């Protein structure tokens, strides 16, 4: 038996026992990680470089891509490195850093998705006041508030979680350090404080979810009143990608944390964790660019600049 002060490392859940399956896991995660880096990187570059995309919607999308890159970079590289080295270990400080960053980035992303729902609500339901309500200063303040809320949640949860005595071993039944799994290692009633914080966070999350739902009820009501079919199509094209991203995020996270204990198992918990922490950052860029002509055109420009620059470098090298 040991307590948290004597713990030097934690043992994460391994995806496979054999080296061949570990290499397969590494290859799959590497493919997903590179896809997320490419997709989100292109969106960030396109929004930053194309002045036509310097609008509130794309400003928030840039922030969302930054958060997605942070989420997948916090969990996936360490898991891939462990598979290559055939180990499960993560240092105590590394585990604490993972917990902080995961809560920070997920909290910031959910707050940002709420802000983006408000942006779409104002754009569709109050178009004449959009420029006044969603001015540059207001957008910066809302984005900063989303990041700050994630940071505050992360500081509270991380500090409280790692102040508890941990005496039930050091095995974390997940491929990254997750608060519910660490709480299982606690040996005192102090874990109830963290449970209380999680409940409060759950209520705040539910409140944001209700706000998003009510916003979209009003949005769809307004869209259906638009007489022009082209106008309705444009409005739906603006809103449906965000709604798809919110649905993917909320459904996977809710299933991960609210599923009945009777159906819980290490294998299922592992699959669900991959669904909510790895898949959305890789899929979100595809969802947002699928029906957005402006974004696709800007991404094509970025890719053409990249290829032209690469070609010029090669030509200069040969000369």
Beta strands, then each sheet from edge to edge (+ up, - down):
strand 1: 9-11
strand 2: 89-91
sheet 1: 1+ 2-
end
